[in-house]
């Protein structure tokens, strides 16, 4: 993915920001915004109990009773909901959004959302698909963190030279909260995250299933597990509700990724007694080092 050096734009241009969904991602975004841009109004919409915790935790400065009142008058509308809920709310948000607003989302797949957004955002308010490559295995406003986006990539579904100043303004705001914009189209995004995000999640789930099946009434082999297994299974702590829409909307790419993993595992299985196995470790070690350098 290419990157663009967007000039810094004064944060005061986003004077009123609406966060639709104040869970982990939305709450963390609100905390980061309020830390960097203390003069901005940040209005949240969610279930009443979630909103109360978001307001108490200072992720938002005020709560809205419905989506339309949250969106109306906002310069920036940040949708941090599951994919299905995002798609369902796009018509209502498009109707309520001011003509100068930038509307963006955080869905982990982009093709369906962006296709649907094209139907409703036809002038005035601009829709920009987005996906923060940051998160935790635990969801909810109680786990929100203003530093969640620091040193992470943030996918934006637009060309790096997009002429709309609202896009550049949002990219500059992301840099202010520690994220680095990564520009691509929706289809490329969904293929890429199928490999580097969705595959690791499902591989962790599969590994957990194997360990659970193999563990007997004495507790073995689980009782002999060291920190390596915990590292590998960290992602398996993420609940199905977070991943349901992702699996439904990126099935082809995830299927491809799982097929490639199955091929790689079979290759290792047939070479356990071969010197070829050393080359596989070398490739893996080099990739790990390269990934650490990117952080």
Backbone as numpy.savetxt, mean C-alpha at the origin, in Angstrom:
# Nx Ny Nz CAx CAy CAz Cx Cy Cz
11.05 1.06 -12.41 10.22 2.24 -12.41 11.09 3.49 -12.41
10.69 4.47 -13.17 11.46 5.70 -13.23 11.03 6.63 -12.12
11.91 7.56 -11.79 11.63 8.52 -10.74 11.78 9.92 -11.31
11.13 10.87 -10.67 11.20 12.24 -11.15 11.60 13.13 -10.00
12.48 14.08 -10.28 12.87 15.05 -9.28 11.91 16.22 -9.34
10.82 16.11 -8.59 9.79 17.14 -8.58 10.24 18.28 -7.69
10.15 19.53 -8.15 10.52 20.64 -7.30 9.64 20.67 -6.05
10.22 21.11 -4.95 9.45 21.22 -3.72 8.38 22.28 -3.87
7.15 21.93 -3.52 6.03 22.84 -3.59 5.54 23.11 -2.18
5.19 24.32 -1.88 4.78 24.68 -0.53 3.58 23.86 -0.10
3.65 23.30 1.08 2.60 22.43 1.58 1.28 23.16 1.76
1.34 24.48 1.93 0.11 25.22 2.21 -0.85 25.17 1.03
-0.42 24.69 -0.14 -1.33 24.59 -1.27 -2.41 23.54 -1.01
-2.13 22.54 -0.20 -3.17 21.62 0.27 -3.65 22.15 1.61
-4.74 22.89 1.58 -5.21 23.53 2.80 -6.17 22.65 3.58
-6.98 21.89 2.86 -7.95 21.01 3.51 -7.82 19.62 2.90
-7.58 18.62 3.73 -7.35 17.27 3.25 -8.37 16.34 3.88
-8.95 15.47 3.06 -9.93 14.50 3.55 -9.32 13.10 3.47
-9.39 12.38 4.56 -8.92 10.99 4.59 -10.13 10.09 4.77
-10.40 9.30 3.74 -11.53 8.37 3.77 -11.00 7.00 4.15
-11.17 6.65 5.41 -10.61 5.41 5.94 -9.41 5.72 6.81
-9.62 5.74 8.13 -8.55 6.16 9.03 -7.99 4.98 9.81
-7.67 3.90 9.08 -7.02 2.75 9.68 -5.51 2.93 9.69
-4.78 1.84 9.48 -3.32 1.91 9.54 -2.76 2.90 8.53
-3.12 2.74 7.25 -2.55 3.59 6.21 -3.10 5.01 6.30
-4.42 5.14 6.35 -5.01 6.47 6.43 -4.60 7.20 7.69
-4.59 6.49 8.81 -4.18 7.10 10.06 -2.73 7.52 10.05
-1.86 6.68 9.49 -0.44 7.02 9.40 -0.23 8.22 8.49
-0.98 8.27 7.39 -0.87 9.41 6.47 -1.32 10.69 7.19
-2.41 10.61 7.95 -2.87 11.77 8.69 -1.85 12.24 9.70
-1.24 11.32 10.43 -0.21 11.69 11.40 0.97 12.36 10.73
1.39 11.80 9.59 2.53 12.37 8.86 2.19 13.75 8.32
0.98 13.91 7.77 0.56 15.21 7.24 0.52 16.27 8.34
-0.06 15.92 9.46 -0.21 16.90 10.53 1.13 17.27 11.15
2.08 16.35 11.11 3.42 16.68 11.60 4.15 17.62 10.65
4.05 17.34 9.35 4.76 18.15 8.37 4.03 19.43 8.01
2.69 19.38 8.01 1.89 20.52 7.58 0.90 20.88 8.69
1.36 21.41 9.80 0.48 21.62 10.96 -0.66 22.60 10.72
-0.55 23.45 9.71 -1.61 24.43 9.47 -2.78 23.85 8.68
-2.60 22.69 8.08 -3.65 22.12 7.23 -4.75 21.49 8.08
-5.98 21.58 7.59 -7.10 20.86 8.20 -7.16 19.46 7.62
-7.24 18.47 8.47 -7.31 17.08 8.04 -8.62 16.50 8.57
-9.55 16.25 7.65 -10.87 15.76 8.00 -10.93 14.26 7.71
-11.45 13.48 8.65 -11.52 12.04 8.46 -12.93 11.52 8.39
-13.09 10.41 7.65 -14.37 9.70 7.63 -14.10 8.21 7.79
-14.84 7.59 8.70 -14.74 6.15 8.94 -15.90 5.79 9.87
-15.88 4.60 10.41 -16.85 4.25 11.44 -16.66 5.17 12.65
-17.73 5.48 13.37 -17.62 6.41 14.49 -16.55 6.02 15.52
-16.46 4.73 15.86 -15.47 4.32 16.86 -14.05 4.50 16.36
-13.83 4.24 15.06 -12.50 4.43 14.48 -12.16 5.92 14.42
-13.12 6.73 14.01 -12.91 8.17 13.95 -12.56 8.74 15.32
-13.22 8.25 16.35 -12.95 8.74 17.70 -11.50 8.47 18.08
-11.01 7.26 17.75 -9.61 6.94 18.07 -8.65 7.74 17.20
-9.02 7.98 15.95 -8.17 8.77 15.06 -8.06 10.21 15.54
-9.16 10.75 16.02 -9.15 12.13 16.50 -8.37 12.24 17.81
-8.58 11.28 18.70 -7.84 11.27 19.96 -6.35 11.13 19.73
-5.99 10.29 18.75 -4.58 10.08 18.42 -3.98 11.15 17.54
-4.75 12.17 17.19 -4.31 13.32 16.41 -3.96 12.96 14.96
-4.53 11.86 14.46 -4.35 11.54 13.04 -5.21 12.45 12.17
-6.30 12.95 12.72 -7.16 13.90 12.02 -7.46 15.06 12.95
-7.82 16.21 12.37 -8.16 17.36 13.19 -9.66 17.48 13.42
-10.45 16.81 12.58 -11.90 16.81 12.77 -12.51 15.61 12.06
-13.70 15.22 12.50 -14.39 14.06 11.93 -15.59 14.51 11.12
-15.88 13.78 10.05 -17.06 14.05 9.21 -18.06 12.93 9.40
-19.34 13.28 9.30 -20.40 12.30 9.53 -20.74 11.48 8.29
-20.31 11.95 7.12 -20.56 11.21 5.88 -19.47 11.54 4.87
-19.39 10.71 3.83 -18.33 10.87 2.83 -18.40 12.22 2.13
-19.60 12.61 1.72 -19.74 13.84 0.95 -19.27 15.06 1.73
-19.62 15.14 3.01 -19.20 16.30 3.80 -17.70 16.28 4.06
-17.09 15.10 4.11 -15.64 15.02 4.26 -14.93 15.51 3.00
-15.46 15.11 1.85 -14.82 15.40 0.56 -15.05 16.85 0.13
-16.22 17.37 0.41 -16.58 18.70 -0.07 -15.62 19.76 0.48
-15.02 20.53 -0.42 -14.11 21.60 -0.03 -12.68 21.16 0.16
-12.38 19.86 0.00 -11.01 19.37 0.20 -10.17 19.58 -1.06
-8.93 19.98 -0.87 -7.97 20.07 -1.98 -7.41 18.69 -2.32
-7.28 17.86 -1.28 -6.74 16.51 -1.44 -7.69 15.53 -0.77
-8.10 14.50 -1.51 -8.93 13.43 -0.97 -8.11 12.15 -1.03
-7.89 11.55 0.13 -7.02 10.38 0.26 -7.88 9.19 0.68
-8.08 8.24 -0.25 -8.94 7.09 0.00 -8.08 5.92 0.47
-8.22 5.56 1.73 -7.42 4.47 2.30 -8.35 3.35 2.76
-9.01 2.74 1.78 -10.00 1.70 2.02 -9.63 0.44 1.25
-10.23 -0.71 1.58 -10.05 -1.90 0.74 -10.48 -1.61 -0.70
-9.98 -2.40 -1.62 -10.21 -2.15 -3.04 -11.69 -2.12 -3.38
-12.45 -3.08 -2.90 -13.88 -3.13 -3.21 -14.61 -1.91 -2.70
-14.31 -1.49 -1.46 -14.96 -0.31 -0.89 -14.57 0.94 -1.65
-13.32 1.01 -2.09 -12.87 2.16 -2.89 -13.67 2.27 -4.18
-13.79 1.15 -4.90 -14.54 1.14 -6.15 -15.99 1.56 -5.92
-16.59 1.06 -4.84 -17.98 1.39 -4.55 -18.19 2.87 -4.26
-17.19 3.52 -3.65 -17.35 4.92 -3.25 -16.90 5.93 -4.32
-16.25 5.47 -5.37 -15.74 6.40 -6.38 -16.83 7.32 -6.95
-18.03 6.81 -7.30 -19.05 7.72 -7.84 -19.45 8.82 -6.85
-19.63 8.46 -5.59 -20.02 9.44 -4.58 -18.92 10.47 -4.36
-17.66 10.01 -4.34 -16.55 10.94 -4.14 -16.41 11.87 -5.33
-16.57 11.33 -6.54 -16.47 12.16 -7.74 -17.55 13.24 -7.75
-18.75 12.89 -7.30 -19.84 13.85 -7.26 -19.59 14.98 -6.27
-18.97 14.63 -5.13 -18.80 15.61 -4.06 -17.51 16.42 -4.18
-16.53 15.92 -4.92 -15.21 16.56 -4.96 -15.25 17.90 -5.69
-14.51 18.86 -5.16 -14.37 20.15 -5.83 -13.60 19.99 -7.13
-13.82 20.90 -8.05 -13.18 20.80 -9.36 -11.68 20.88 -9.32
-11.12 21.52 -8.28 -9.67 21.67 -8.20 -9.02 20.58 -7.36
-9.79 19.60 -6.89 -9.27 18.60 -5.96 -8.44 17.53 -6.67
-7.49 16.99 -5.93 -6.79 15.78 -6.33 -7.33 14.65 -5.47
-7.81 13.60 -6.11 -8.32 12.42 -5.41 -7.37 11.27 -5.68
-6.90 10.62 -4.62 -5.97 9.51 -4.78 -6.36 8.38 -3.85
-5.88 7.18 -4.16 -6.22 6.01 -3.34 -4.96 5.28 -2.94
-5.13 4.23 -2.14 -3.98 3.46 -1.66 -4.10 1.98 -1.97
-5.02 1.61 -2.87 -5.27 0.20 -3.15 -4.03 -0.54 -3.62
-3.92 -1.82 -3.21 -2.73 -2.60 -3.54 -2.76 -3.17 -4.95
-3.88 -3.05 -5.65 -3.91 -3.30 -7.10 -4.53 -2.06 -7.75
-4.13 -1.80 -8.98 -4.48 -0.51 -9.56 -5.33 -0.60 -10.82
-5.30 -1.68 -11.56 -5.97 -1.73 -12.85 -7.48 -1.50 -12.71
-8.14 -2.27 -11.85 -9.59 -2.13 -11.70 -9.96 -0.75 -11.18
-9.28 -0.27 -10.16 -9.60 1.04 -9.58 -9.44 2.14 -10.61
-8.34 2.12 -11.35 -8.10 3.19 -12.33 -9.11 3.11 -13.48
-9.47 1.90 -13.89 -10.49 1.77 -14.93 -11.82 2.34 -14.47
-12.19 2.06 -13.24 -13.45 2.58 -12.71 -13.39 4.09 -12.52
-12.26 4.59 -12.09 -12.12 6.03 -11.87 -12.29 6.81 -13.17
-11.85 6.23 -14.29 -12.00 6.90 -15.58 -13.47 7.17 -15.93
-14.37 6.36 -15.39 -15.79 6.52 -15.68 -16.38 7.74 -14.97
-15.80 8.09 -13.83 -16.43 9.10 -12.98 -15.65 10.42 -12.91
-14.35 10.37 -13.16 -13.54 11.58 -13.12 -13.23 11.99 -14.56
-14.04 12.85 -15.11 -13.93 13.23 -16.52 -13.64 14.71 -16.71
-13.22 15.36 -15.71 -12.94 16.79 -15.78 -13.04 17.38 -14.40
-12.37 18.47 -14.16 -12.39 19.04 -12.82 -11.48 18.26 -11.90
-12.05 17.59 -10.92 -11.26 16.82 -9.97 -10.42 15.77 -10.70
-9.18 15.60 -10.29 -8.25 14.67 -10.92 -8.09 13.44 -10.03
-8.20 12.26 -10.63 -7.94 11.02 -9.90 -6.53 10.55 -10.22
-5.80 10.21 -9.18 -4.43 9.71 -9.31 -4.32 8.41 -8.53
-4.14 7.30 -9.23 -3.96 6.03 -8.54 -2.66 6.02 -7.76
-2.70 5.46 -6.57 -1.50 5.40 -5.74 -1.44 4.12 -4.92
-0.25 3.78 -4.48 -0.06 2.60 -3.64 1.21 2.76 -2.81
1.08 3.05 -1.52 2.27 3.12 -0.67 2.84 1.73 -0.42
4.11 1.54 -0.73 4.75 0.25 -0.50 5.29 0.23 0.93
4.36 0.35 1.85 4.68 0.40 3.28 3.50 -0.19 4.03
3.74 -0.69 5.20 2.65 -1.24 5.99 3.19 -2.09 7.12
2.28 -2.72 7.81 2.60 -3.62 8.91 1.69 -4.83 8.80
2.08 -5.89 9.51 1.20 -7.06 9.51 -0.05 -6.81 10.35
0.00 -5.80 11.21 -1.15 -5.45 12.05 -1.86 -4.25 11.47
-3.18 -4.33 11.35 -3.95 -3.23 10.79 -4.61 -2.43 11.91
-5.25 -1.31 11.53 -6.02 -0.54 12.50 -5.34 0.74 12.91
-6.16 1.72 13.32 -5.67 3.03 13.70 -4.72 2.96 14.89
-4.90 1.96 15.76 -4.02 1.85 16.93 -2.58 1.55 16.56
-2.34 1.09 15.32 -0.98 0.81 14.86 -0.44 1.89 13.93
-1.18 2.98 13.78 -0.76 4.07 12.88 0.54 4.68 13.38
1.37 5.11 12.42 2.71 5.60 12.73 3.08 6.69 11.73
3.43 7.87 12.21 3.79 8.98 11.32 5.01 8.66 10.47
5.84 7.71 10.90 7.05 7.35 10.16 6.85 6.15 9.23
5.61 5.72 9.07 5.35 4.50 8.29 5.90 4.61 6.87
5.83 5.79 6.26 6.20 5.95 4.86 7.69 6.28 4.66
8.41 6.48 5.74 9.82 6.87 5.63 10.62 5.79 4.93
11.45 6.22 3.98 12.35 5.32 3.24 11.61 4.23 2.49
10.41 4.54 2.01 9.65 3.56 1.24 9.32 4.12 -0.14
9.02 3.23 -1.08 8.55 3.63 -2.39 7.05 3.85 -2.33
6.59 4.74 -3.19 5.16 5.04 -3.24 4.76 5.09 -4.71
4.06 4.05 -5.19 3.70 3.97 -6.60 2.63 5.00 -6.94
2.85 5.73 -8.03 1.88 6.68 -8.56 1.59 6.30 -10.00
0.31 6.18 -10.33 -0.08 5.73 -11.66 -0.24 6.95 -12.56
0.89 7.41 -13.06 0.95 8.59 -13.92 2.33 8.62 -14.55
2.48 9.32 -15.66 3.82 9.52 -16.22 4.62 10.46 -15.34
5.93 10.28 -15.31 6.75 11.10 -14.43 6.75 12.57 -14.82
6.40 12.87 -16.06 6.35 14.26 -16.52 4.91 14.76 -16.63
4.00 14.20 -15.84 2.60 14.61 -15.88 2.50 16.12 -15.68
1.81 16.83 -16.59 1.78 18.29 -16.51 0.85 18.86 -15.46
0.00 18.04 -14.87 -0.96 18.54 -13.88 -0.20 18.94 -12.61
-0.26 20.20 -12.21 0.50 20.63 -11.02 0.05 19.94 -9.74
-1.19 19.45 -9.71 -1.65 18.75 -8.52 -0.89 17.45 -8.30
-0.50 16.81 -9.40 0.26 15.56 -9.29 1.65 15.85 -8.74
2.30 16.88 -9.27 3.60 17.26 -8.74 3.54 17.70 -7.30
2.48 18.37 -6.93 2.28 18.83 -5.56 2.16 17.64 -4.61
1.40 16.62 -5.03 1.24 15.44 -4.18 2.57 14.70 -4.06
3.29 14.58 -5.17 4.59 13.90 -5.12 5.54 14.62 -4.18
5.51 15.96 -4.19 6.36 16.72 -3.28 5.95 16.49 -1.83
4.64 16.39 -1.59 4.16 16.12 -0.24 4.61 14.74 0.24
4.60 13.75 -0.66 5.08 12.42 -0.30 6.54 12.46 0.12
7.34 13.22 -0.60 8.75 13.33 -0.23 8.90 13.98 1.14
8.03 14.91 1.45 8.09 15.56 2.75 7.84 14.58 3.89
7.02 13.56 3.65 6.74 12.59 4.72 7.66 11.36 4.61
8.65 11.43 3.72 9.70 10.41 3.69 9.60 9.37 2.61
8.57 9.44 1.76 8.39 8.43 0.71 9.03 8.89 -0.60
9.33 7.96 -1.48 9.89 8.27 -2.79 8.92 7.82 -3.87
8.36 8.75 -4.65 7.43 8.38 -5.70 8.07 7.48 -6.75
7.30 6.50 -7.21 7.72 5.60 -8.29 6.60 5.62 -9.32
6.92 5.96 -10.55 5.90 6.24 -11.57 5.75 5.05 -12.51
4.51 4.62 -12.78 4.28 3.51 -13.71 2.81 3.50 -14.10
2.48 2.62 -15.05 1.08 2.44 -15.42 0.47 1.35 -14.56
-0.85 1.26 -14.58 -1.57 0.35 -13.68 -1.22 -1.11 -13.93
-1.15 -1.51 -15.20 -0.88 -2.92 -15.51 0.53 -3.32 -15.06
1.51 -2.45 -15.30 2.88 -2.74 -14.86 2.94 -2.83 -13.35
2.25 -1.94 -12.67 2.21 -1.98 -11.21 1.69 -3.32 -10.72
0.58 -3.79 -11.28 -0.05 -5.01 -10.77 0.82 -6.24 -11.03
1.52 -6.25 -12.16 2.48 -7.35 -12.41 3.61 -7.31 -11.39
4.17 -6.12 -11.16 5.33 -5.98 -10.28 4.99 -6.35 -8.84
3.88 -5.83 -8.32 3.55 -6.14 -6.93 3.11 -7.59 -6.77
2.63 -8.19 -7.85 2.33 -9.62 -7.80 3.56 -10.43 -7.44
4.73 -9.98 -7.90 6.00 -10.67 -7.64 6.57 -10.28 -6.29
6.67 -8.98 -6.00 7.43 -8.53 -4.84 6.60 -8.30 -3.58
5.27 -8.34 -3.69 4.43 -8.11 -2.52 3.43 -9.24 -2.30
2.65 -9.56 -3.32 1.61 -10.56 -3.14 2.18 -11.98 -3.03
3.22 -12.28 -3.80 3.86 -13.59 -3.71 4.49 -13.82 -2.33
5.26 -12.89 -1.78 5.79 -13.12 -0.43 4.71 -13.38 0.61
3.59 -12.66 0.50 2.49 -12.88 1.46 1.96 -14.31 1.37
1.67 -14.76 0.16 1.10 -16.09 -0.01 2.13 -17.19 0.27
3.40 -16.90 -0.02 4.45 -17.87 0.31 4.55 -18.04 1.82
4.40 -16.94 2.56 4.43 -17.01 4.02 3.23 -17.80 4.54
2.07 -17.58 3.96 0.88 -18.34 4.35 1.08 -19.83 4.07
1.64 -20.15 2.91 1.87 -21.56 2.56 2.87 -22.21 3.51
3.93 -21.48 3.85 4.92 -22.02 4.78 4.29 -22.27 6.15
3.47 -21.32 6.60 2.79 -21.50 7.89 1.90 -22.75 7.86
1.23 -22.99 6.74 0.37 -24.16 6.60 1.18 -25.45 6.71
2.34 -25.48 6.08 3.19 -26.67 6.13 3.65 -26.92 7.57
4.12 -25.88 8.24 4.59 -26.03 9.62 3.46 -26.50 10.53
2.27 -25.90 10.37 1.13 -26.31 11.19 0.76 -27.77 10.95
0.77 -28.20 9.69 0.42 -29.58 9.35 1.44 -30.58 9.89
2.71 -30.19 9.90 3.78 -31.10 10.34 3.93 -31.15 11.85
3.39 -30.16 12.55 3.56 -30.12 14.00 2.64 -31.16 14.67
3.23 -32.01 15.51 2.46 -33.10 16.12 2.05 -32.75 17.54
1.51 -33.73 18.26 0.98 -33.48 19.59 2.06 -33.12 20.61
3.32 -33.39 20.31 4.41 -33.02 21.22 4.85 -31.57 21.00
4.35 -30.96 19.94 4.76 -29.59 19.64 5.89 -29.50 18.64
6.49 -30.64 18.32 7.57 -30.65 17.32 6.98 -30.69 15.92
7.62 -30.06 14.94 8.92 -29.37 15.02 8.84 -27.91 15.47
7.64 -27.37 15.72 7.50 -25.94 15.99 8.30 -25.51 17.21
8.38 -26.37 18.23 9.10 -25.98 19.44 10.60 -25.85 19.23
11.10 -26.34 18.12 12.52 -26.19 17.81 12.79 -25.00 16.88
11.76 -24.25 16.57 11.92 -23.14 15.63 12.76 -22.02 16.24
13.61 -21.44 15.41 14.41 -20.29 15.81 13.86 -19.02 15.21
14.59 -17.92 15.31 14.11 -16.63 14.79 13.94 -16.61 13.28
14.63 -17.50 12.58 14.49 -17.53 11.13 13.06 -17.83 10.70
12.41 -18.76 11.37 11.03 -19.08 11.02 10.12 -17.89 11.33
10.34 -17.25 12.45 9.52 -16.08 12.79 9.68 -14.98 11.73
10.91 -14.80 11.25 11.15 -13.81 10.18 10.35 -14.19 8.94
10.39 -15.46 8.57 9.71 -15.91 7.37 8.19 -15.83 7.50
7.69 -15.98 8.73 6.25 -16.03 8.94 5.65 -14.69 9.38
6.44 -13.64 9.43 5.91 -12.35 9.86 4.70 -11.95 9.04
4.78 -12.14 7.73 3.67 -11.73 6.86 2.42 -12.56 7.08
2.57 -13.77 7.57 1.40 -14.61 7.77 0.52 -14.10 8.90
1.00 -13.11 9.65 0.17 -12.49 10.68 -0.83 -11.51 10.13
-0.75 -11.21 8.83 -1.68 -10.29 8.20 -3.01 -10.99 7.96
-4.14 -10.37 8.33 -5.44 -11.06 8.22 -5.94 -11.17 6.79
-6.75 -12.19 6.55 -7.32 -12.43 5.23 -8.11 -11.23 4.72
-8.82 -10.54 5.61 -9.64 -9.41 5.19 -8.83 -8.35 4.45
-7.56 -8.21 4.82 -6.68 -7.23 4.16 -6.34 -7.67 2.75
-6.28 -8.99 2.52 -5.77 -9.53 1.25 -6.86 -10.04 0.31
-8.08 -10.16 0.80 -9.15 -10.73 -0.03 -9.30 -10.01 -1.36
-9.46 -8.70 -1.33 -9.68 -7.95 -2.57 -8.45 -7.97 -3.46
-7.27 -7.99 -2.84 -6.04 -8.06 -3.63 -5.99 -9.34 -4.45
-6.30 -10.46 -3.81 -6.27 -11.75 -4.52 -7.35 -11.79 -5.61
-8.51 -11.22 -5.33 -9.59 -11.23 -6.31 -9.28 -10.37 -7.53
-8.57 -9.26 -7.34 -8.37 -8.32 -8.43 -7.00 -8.45 -9.11
-6.17 -9.38 -8.65 -4.86 -9.57 -9.30 -4.57 -11.05 -9.51
-5.63 -11.80 -9.80 -5.50 -13.26 -9.88 -4.50 -13.73 -10.92
-4.52 -13.13 -12.10 -3.62 -13.61 -13.16 -2.16 -13.39 -12.80
-1.84 -12.22 -12.29 -0.46 -11.94 -11.92 -0.01 -12.79 -10.74
-0.89 -12.99 -9.76 -0.53 -13.81 -8.61 -0.36 -15.27 -9.02
-1.23 -15.75 -9.91 -1.09 -17.11 -10.42 0.26 -17.29 -11.12
0.62 -16.34 -11.94 1.93 -16.38 -12.61 3.05 -16.43 -11.58
2.97 -15.59 -10.54 4.01 -15.55 -9.53 4.11 -16.87 -8.77
2.96 -17.45 -8.41 2.97 -18.73 -7.71 3.53 -19.85 -8.59
3.21 -19.81 -9.87 3.76 -20.80 -10.80 5.28 -20.70 -10.86
5.79 -19.48 -10.89 7.24 -19.28 -10.94 7.89 -19.78 -9.66
7.24 -19.54 -8.52 7.79 -20.03 -7.25 7.78 -21.55 -7.22
6.71 -22.16 -7.70 6.64 -23.62 -7.74 7.76 -24.20 -8.61
8.04 -23.54 -9.73 9.13 -23.99 -10.60 10.47 -23.87 -9.88
10.66 -22.77 -9.16 11.93 -22.56 -8.46 12.10 -23.59 -7.34
11.03 -23.91 -6.63 11.11 -24.91 -5.57 11.42 -26.29 -6.14
10.78 -26.62 -7.26 11.06 -27.90 -7.90 12.50 -27.98 -8.36
13.02 -26.88 -8.87 14.43 -26.83 -9.30 15.34 -27.11 -8.11
15.06 -26.49 -6.96 15.88 -26.74 -5.77 15.76 -28.18 -5.32
14.54 -28.73 -5.35 14.31 -30.10 -4.89 15.15 -31.10 -5.67
15.28 -30.89 -6.97 16.01 -31.84 -7.81 17.52 -31.62 -7.75
17.98 -30.61 -7.05 19.42 -30.31 -7.01 19.97 -30.24 -5.59
19.28 -30.88 -4.65 19.74 -30.87 -3.26 21.11 -31.52 -3.09
21.45 -32.46 -3.94 22.73 -33.15 -3.85 23.69 -32.71 -4.95
23.37 -31.58 -5.59 24.19 -31.12 -6.72 24.94 -29.84 -6.36
26.09 -29.64 -6.99 26.83 -28.39 -6.79 26.10 -27.19 -7.39
25.10 -27.46 -8.24 24.30 -26.37 -8.80 23.58 -25.59 -7.71
23.38 -26.22 -6.56 22.67 -25.55 -5.46 23.43 -24.32 -4.97
24.75 -24.39 -5.05 25.55 -23.24 -4.60 25.25 -22.00 -5.41
25.04 -22.16 -6.71 24.74 -21.03 -7.57 23.41 -20.38 -7.18
22.45 -21.21 -6.77 21.16 -20.65 -6.34 21.32 -19.81 -5.08
22.15 -20.26 -4.15 22.42 -19.47 -2.95 23.14 -18.17 -3.31
24.07 -18.23 -4.26 24.81 -17.03 -4.66 23.87 -15.98 -5.24
22.95 -16.42 -6.12 21.98 -15.50 -6.71 21.10 -14.89 -5.62
20.66 -15.73 -4.68 19.81 -15.25 -3.60 20.54 -14.25 -2.71
21.80 -14.55 -2.39 22.59 -13.65 -1.55 22.78 -12.29 -2.21
23.06 -12.31 -3.51 23.27 -11.06 -4.24 22.00 -10.22 -4.29
20.85 -10.88 -4.49 19.59 -10.15 -4.51 19.31 -9.53 -3.14
19.59 -10.27 -2.09 19.36 -9.77 -0.74 20.21 -8.53 -0.47
21.47 -8.58 -0.85 22.37 -7.43 -0.66 21.87 -6.23 -1.46
21.45 -6.48 -2.70 20.95 -5.38 -3.54 19.69 -4.75 -2.93
18.82 -5.60 -2.38 17.60 -5.09 -1.76 17.91 -4.24 -0.54
18.86 -4.67 0.26 19.25 -3.90 1.45 19.82 -2.54 1.05
20.54 -2.51 -0.06 21.12 -1.23 -0.51 20.05 -0.25 -0.98
18.91 -0.79 -1.42 17.82 0.07 -1.88 17.09 0.74 -0.73
17.24 0.21 0.47 16.49 0.72 1.64 17.16 1.96 2.20
